[in-house]
Amino acid sequence: MDSKDVLCESLLIWLQTFNTPSSCNTLTELTNGEAMSQALHHIDSVWFSNSWLGRIKPDVGDNWRLKMNNLKKILQMMVDYYGEVLGEQMSDFPLPDVALVAEHTDPLNVGRLLQLILGCAVKCERKQEYIQIIMTLEESVQHVVMTAIQELMSRETVSHFGSEPPGDLEQQLKKTREDFVTILQEERNSLLAENDVLTDRASQLDTFDDPSTPSGRKHGLLQLQLESLQEETFRLEAAKDDYRIHCEELEKQLVEVQHRNDGLTGLAEESRALKDELDILRSCSDRAVKLEASMETYRRKLEDLGDLRRQVKQLEEKNMTYMHNTVSLEEELSKANAARTQLETYKRQVQVLHNKLSDETRRADNLAFDMNKFEEKYETLTKEKERVIIERDSLKETNEELRCTQAQQDHLLQAGMFPAGSPTHENLAAEIIPIEHREKFIRLQHENKMLRVQQEDFERKKISDLQTQLEELSRERMAELHQQVDDLQKALQSQGAQPDDSNLKRKLDAHMVQLNEAQDEIMKKKELLEDLQPDNTQTSLRLDELIAALKKKDDDMKAMEERYKMYLEKARNVIRALDPKLNPATAEIQALKSQVLDRDRQIHTLERECEQAKLREYEEKLIVTAWYNKSLNFQKLGMESRLGGRTTSAMLPPGQSFLSQQRQVTNASRRALSINVPASTAK
């Protein structure tokens, strides 16, 4: 039987003496770690506590990974116990491989693990109890257990000495030797001093040769003590020599152990590096296996991809056929729905036409009776309207006369002693106004004139647009009325000759009369719009003359406008009092009026925006042209000044700088521009 198997079985027999709750009869039962943890808890319940014992997972079964986890916890806790509680390092003792214990039940590693547990037992506080238990075992088992303990102790002493650096060990040995020598010398000196004292006392006392005397007895005793002390000194010197020899041997052993330690550390590093390489190679091999498996799966997927593509093509073809079928079915469905809706609309239209025909027959009788009354009311309203228009025209004329008189009075007051057309007044104004303001004033006059021309063109265009819009509205309304008449005629033709043809004819005649009245009303509105349009040329001329008068007459104009609004409100109230809802023609006219007013508002807003845009564009063009002309003039003057520099330098006064020359050139160009601008305005 192998030594490792014998060690493992003997330590297993020793472990059974703990009587743990978990069975530990075989090595496989030890691999789960339950019996070992319970034995450690029995050895030192403070360090191996119940909380740590609870972390050991029971019932792990055949799962070697869980077993390895339990054994790792036990090994780590024992190493910490040796280091922290016992104060010993386990660097020299070969630690067991828990993976081999958990997976393969390796007896060598199991024996090492049990040997560590044995070391904890024989070094704890209750070691006497465990040693007595070991003494009760069989002699063969006792012998194996004692050899295991001695091996553990020897490794620990060697590791203890080897862990210290060599310099410290030599110093410690030298120090102990020197201390021991000094102690012996002090003891020898004390003995010699005591010997001298005793000899002095003996010389003073009786002779020491006579043993019957007390001094003789004492002398004999002292001689005996002296001999014993001399023997002891000889023995100590011999021991000192032995210690010196032992120290030299220990130093030699230390050197050998250091060499061995260096070799072992190198081997440990090599083994660690080899383990790392082995782990790397294992991981690489695992990755290679996984990649090969993934390559196989991808290869199979690529093989299946062709079949999938063919299936996709077939499905796309089927999908296209289904789409064509669905499109054709949807078209047929939409046609059927359209036909159904048309049929329903036709049914509803027929029903509505029947209802309308019955309503129109009833209304025709009422309208024929009420037509005369409405005609009389309409005549009175038209007369009232003409009277209001005449009154409005008279108010406008009086307002314009008041403005003219006020403007004339303002001009006379402003003229003072010098009338506006006198040459002395013009000369004084020209002298008072500076050159820059005069140029600006002339330029503004020119721009004002151009803006007036544009305003007149824009207003003419606006009037033409309004007229075209009004004509379009009238045409649309006429077309709608003609369409209604045609619809009624078709309805009459479709229904055939009925006994109430006379009523329908009367109704048709009434609609035709309403149509003619609407046309007349539209023509009147056109004439009214043409009369209301102001003369653009006259207003533009009066605008400059009446600017000051308008500022003072704003209050009067507001009062006049309030009166005018009041008159219009009265006229509207009168028209509303006559109940225009009974006459459909007047209601249509009111609707047309509201549409025309909305269109006018929109046209006014668009005109304002267009005017602002045109003014901005015109201002930008004027600025660009002025800047362009100015730059051209400056370039021309600069070229002329450069070309004729020699001639002009002779004519210029001495001491004049280049900047003053440029200022004179720019002033001359400004004067030329100021002369040209009035000429253009005069043209």
BADO-921322 format. One line per 4 residues: for each residue x, y, z of C-alpha. Coordinates in steps of 0.2 Angstrom, whole numbers. Layout:
residues N
X Y Z; ...
//
This chain:
residues 683
0 0 0; 6 17 -4; 12 29 9; 0 43 4
-15 30 5; -9 25 23; -8 43 28; -25 47 22
-33 31 30; -25 35 47; -30 53 47; -48 47 42
-48 36 57; -42 50 68; -56 62 60; -69 49 65
-65 52 83; -74 69 82; -91 60 80; -97 73 67
-116 73 62; -110 70 44; -103 53 40; -85 52 36
-82 33 33; -75 35 16; -65 48 6; -79 52 -6
-89 57 9; -76 69 14; -75 78 -3; -91 88 1
-83 96 16; -97 94 28; -87 83 40; -71 93 39
-80 109 43; -89 101 58; -73 95 65; -65 112 63
-80 120 72; -77 107 86; -59 112 87; -61 131 89
-79 136 89; -74 154 90; -64 155 74; -74 142 65
-91 150 70; -109 144 66; -111 158 53; -96 152 44
-102 134 46; -119 140 38; -109 145 22; -104 127 19
-118 121 7; -125 103 12; -132 91 0; -121 95 -15
-123 78 -22; -111 74 -37; -108 92 -42; -90 94 -40
-90 113 -43; -100 115 -27; -89 103 -18; -74 113 -23
-82 129 -17; -85 121 0; -67 115 1; -60 132 -5
-69 140 10; -62 127 22; -44 129 16; -44 148 16
-51 148 34; -38 136 40; -24 146 32; -31 162 40
-31 152 57; -13 147 55; -8 165 51; -19 175 63
-22 164 78; -7 152 78; 5 165 71; 13 153 58
15 155 39; 10 140 28; 21 146 13; 33 131 14
19 118 17; 12 112 0; -7 117 0; -19 104 -7
-27 106 -24; -46 107 -19; -51 104 -38; -43 87 -38
-51 83 -21; -68 88 -27; -67 80 -44; -56 65 -43
-55 62 -24; -35 62 -25; -29 54 -9; -13 64 -8
-22 81 -8; -35 74 4; -21 68 16; -14 86 15
-31 93 20; -33 82 34; -15 85 40; -19 104 41
-34 100 52; -23 89 63; -11 104 65; -25 115 70
-30 102 83; -13 99 91; -10 118 92; -26 125 98
-30 128 117; -37 111 119; -22 102 112; -20 91 127
-37 83 125; -34 80 107; -16 72 111; -24 61 124
-37 55 110; -22 52 98; -14 41 112; -29 30 113
-28 25 95; -19 10 88; 0 10 88; 1 10 69
-11 24 67; -2 33 81; 14 31 72; 7 38 56
-2 53 65; 14 57 75; 25 57 59; 12 69 51
13 80 66; 32 80 65; 32 83 47; 21 98 49
31 105 64; 48 103 54; 41 112 39; 35 126 50
52 128 59; 61 128 42; 48 140 35; 50 150 51
69 151 49; 68 153 30; 56 167 31; 68 178 40
82 186 30; 99 179 32; 107 196 39; 94 196 53
97 178 58; 116 181 59; 114 196 70; 102 187 81
114 173 84; 129 184 87; 118 195 99; 113 179 109
130 173 110; 137 189 116; 124 190 129; 127 173 135
146 177 136; 143 193 146; 132 184 158; 145 171 161
159 184 163; 148 193 176; 145 177 185; 163 173 185
168 190 191; 155 189 205; 162 172 211; 180 179 211
175 194 221; 166 182 233; 181 171 234; 192 186 238
181 191 252; 180 174 259; 199 172 259; 201 188 268
189 183 281; 197 166 282; 214 174 286; 206 184 299
198 170 307; 205 153 313; 214 142 302; 204 134 288
213 117 289; 205 111 304; 188 105 299; 182 104 317
181 123 318; 167 132 310; 179 142 298; 186 126 293
169 118 289; 164 134 280; 181 134 271; 178 116 265
160 121 259; 167 135 250; 180 125 242; 167 113 237
157 127 230; 172 134 221; 176 117 213; 158 115 208
158 133 201; 174 129 192; 167 113 184; 152 123 179
162 137 171; 172 123 162; 155 115 157; 148 133 151
164 136 141; 162 119 133; 144 123 130; 149 140 123
161 131 111; 147 119 107; 135 133 104; 148 141 93
150 125 83; 131 124 82; 130 142 77; 142 139 63
132 123 57; 116 133 58; 124 147 47; 129 133 35
112 126 35; 105 144 33; 116 146 17; 110 129 11
92 133 15; 93 150 6; 100 142 -9; 86 129 -8
74 143 -6; 80 153 -21; 79 137 -31; 62 133 -25
56 151 -28; 62 150 -45; 53 134 -48; 38 141 -40
38 156 -52; 41 144 -66; 27 133 -60; 16 148 -58
20 155 -76; 17 137 -83; 0 137 -74; -4 154 -81
1 148 -98; -9 132 -96; -25 142 -91; -22 153 -106
-20 138 -117; -36 130 -109; -46 146 -112; -39 147 -130
-44 129 -133; -61 132 -126; -63 147 -137; -57 137 -152
-70 124 -149; -83 137 -147; -77 146 -163; -77 129 -173
-95 126 -167; -100 143 -172; -92 141 -189; -101 124 -191
-118 133 -187; -114 147 -198; -110 135 -212; -126 126 -210
-135 143 -210; -127 148 -226; -132 132 -234; -150 135 -228
-149 153 -234; -151 148 -252; -167 138 -249; -173 153 -239
-170 165 -254; -179 154 -266; -194 153 -254; -193 172 -252
-194 174 -271; -208 162 -272; -217 172 -258; -214 188 -266
-221 182 -283; -237 176 -273; -237 192 -264; -237 202 -280
-251 191 -287; -261 194 -271; -258 213 -272; -264 213 -290
-280 204 -285; -283 215 -270; -280 231 -280; -293 224 -293
-305 220 -279; -303 237 -271; -306 245 -287; -322 235 -290
-327 239 -272; -324 257 -274; -334 257 -290; -348 248 -281
-348 260 -267; -348 275 -279; -363 267 -288; -372 264 -272
-368 282 -265; -374 289 -282; -390 279 -281; -393 285 -264
-389 303 -269; -401 301 -284; -414 295 -272; -412 309 -260
-411 322 -274; -428 315 -281; -436 316 -264; -429 333 -261
-435 339 -278; -452 333 -274; -452 342 -258; -445 358 -266
-458 357 -279; -472 356 -266; -464 370 -256; -461 381 -271
-479 379 -277; -485 385 -260; -472 399 -259; -476 405 -277
-494 409 -272; -488 419 -257; -474 427 -266; -486 433 -280
-497 441 -267; -482 449 -257; -473 455 -273; -483 471 -275
-480 476 -257; -461 473 -258; -460 483 -274; -468 497 -265
-456 496 -251; -442 494 -262; -446 510 -271; -448 520 -255
-431 513 -250; -422 517 -266; -429 535 -264; -423 536 -246
-406 529 -252; -404 542 -266; -408 556 -253; -395 549 -241
-382 549 -256; -386 567 -260; -384 572 -242; -368 563 -241
-361 572 -257; -366 589 -250; -358 585 -234; -342 580 -244
-342 596 -254; -344 607 -238; -330 597 -230; -319 600 -245
-323 619 -245; -319 620 -226; -302 612 -229; -298 624 -244
-303 639 -234; -293 633 -219; -278 630 -230; -279 647 -238
-280 655 -221; -265 645 -215; -254 650 -230; -259 668 -228
-254 668 -209; -238 659 -213; -233 671 -227; -233 686 -216
-226 702 -224; -218 692 -239; -230 683 -250; -226 665 -255
-222 669 -273; -210 684 -270; -192 683 -275; -186 690 -259
-194 676 -249; -186 663 -260; -169 671 -258; -171 672 -239
-176 654 -239; -162 649 -249; -149 658 -239; -156 652 -222
-157 633 -228; -139 625 -228; -133 617 -243; -135 599 -237
-153 602 -231; -157 610 -248; -149 595 -257; -159 584 -246
-175 594 -249; -173 594 -268; -170 575 -268; -185 572 -257
-196 582 -269; -190 572 -283; -193 555 -273; -210 562 -268
-215 566 -286; -209 548 -292; -219 540 -277; -235 550 -283
-233 544 -300; -232 526 -294; -246 528 -282; -257 534 -296
-252 519 -307; -256 508 -292; -273 515 -288; -278 514 -307
-272 496 -306; -282 493 -290; -298 501 -298; -296 490 -313
-294 474 -302; -309 479 -291; -319 481 -307; -314 464 -314
-317 456 -297; -335 464 -296; -338 458 -314; -332 441 -310
-344 441 -294; -358 447 -304; -355 434 -318; -354 420 -305
-370 426 -297; -378 427 -314; -372 409 -318; -379 403 -302
-396 410 -305; -396 404 -323; -391 387 -316; -406 387 -304
-418 392 -318; -411 378 -329; -413 366 -315; -431 371 -312
-435 370 -330; -427 352 -331; -437 348 -316; -453 354 -324
-449 345 -340; -445 328 -331; -461 329 -321; -471 332 -337
-487 342 -339; -496 344 -323; -512 354 -318; -501 367 -308
-491 372 -324; -498 390 -321; -490 391 -304; -473 385 -310
-473 397 -324; -478 411 -312; -464 405 -301; -452 405 -315
-457 422 -320; -454 428 -302; -437 421 -302; -433 429 -319
-439 446 -312; -428 443 -296; -413 439 -308; -416 455 -318
-417 465 -302; -401 458 -295; -393 463 -312; -399 480 -310
-393 481 -292; -376 475 -297; -375 489 -311; -380 502 -298
-366 496 -286; -354 497 -300; -359 515 -304; -358 519 -285
-341 512 -284; -335 522 -299; -342 538 -291; -334 534 -274
-316 532 -282; -307 549 -279; -297 558 -293; -279 552 -289
-271 567 -298; -281 580 -289; -279 572 -272; -260 570 -274
-259 589 -279; -270 594 -264; -261 583 -252; -246 594 -251
-257 610 -250; -268 603 -236; -255 594 -224; -255 608 -211
-274 611 -212; -277 592 -210; -268 592 -193; -279 606 -186
-295 599 -194; -293 582 -187; -306 585 -173; -318 592 -186
-316 577 -197; -319 565 -183; -335 574 -178; -340 574 -197
-336 555 -198; -346 552 -182; -361 561 -190; -359 552 -206
-358 535 -196; -374 540 -187; -383 544 -203; -377 527 -211
-383 518 -195; -400 527 -196; -401 521 -214; -396 504 -210
-409 503 -195; -422 509 -207; -418 496 -220; -417 483 -206
-434 488 -200; -442 484 -217; -438 466 -213; -427 461 -228
-428 443 -224; -445 441 -233; -437 446 -250; -425 433 -256
-418 446 -269; -413 458 -255; -405 445 -245; -395 439 -259
-390 458 -262; -385 459 -244; -374 443 -245; -366 451 -261
-363 467 -251; -355 457 -237; -344 448 -250; -339 464 -258
-334 472 -241; -324 457 -237; -315 457 -254; -312 476 -251
-304 473 -234; -293 460 -241; -289 471 -256; -284 485 -244
-273 475 -234; -264 468 -249; -263 485 -256; -254 491 -240
-242 477 -241; -239 479 -259; -236 498 -257; -224 495 -242
-215 482 -252; -213 493 -267; -208 508 -257; -194 497 -249
-189 490 -266; -189 508 -273; -179 515 -258; -166 501 -260
-165 504 -279; -162 523 -276; -149 520 -263; -140 508 -274
-141 519 -289; -135 534 -279; -121 524 -271; -116 518 -288
-116 535 -296; -107 543 -282; -93 529 -283; -92 532 -302
-90 551 -299; -77 548 -286; -68 536 -297; -68 548 -311
-63 563 -300; -49 552 -293; -43 547 -310; -43 565 -316
-34 571 -300; -21 557 -303; -19 561 -321; -18 580 -319
-8 579 -302; 6 589 -309; -4 603 -316; -15 604 -301
-1 603 -289; 6 619 -297; -11 627 -295; -14 622 -277
-8 633 -263; 8 627 -254; 7 617 -238; -10 609 -243
-11 590 -238; -18 576 -248; -33 574 -237; -38 592 -239
-36 590 -258; -48 574 -257; -60 585 -246; -61 598 -260
-63 585 -273; -78 577 -264; -86 594 -260; -84 599 -279
-93 582 -283; -107 585 -270; -110 603 -278; -110 595 -295
-123 582 -289; -133 596 -280; -134 606 -297; -138 590 -307
-153 585 -295; -163 601 -297; -161 601 -316; -168 583 -316
-182 588 -305; -186 603 -316; -186 592 -331
//
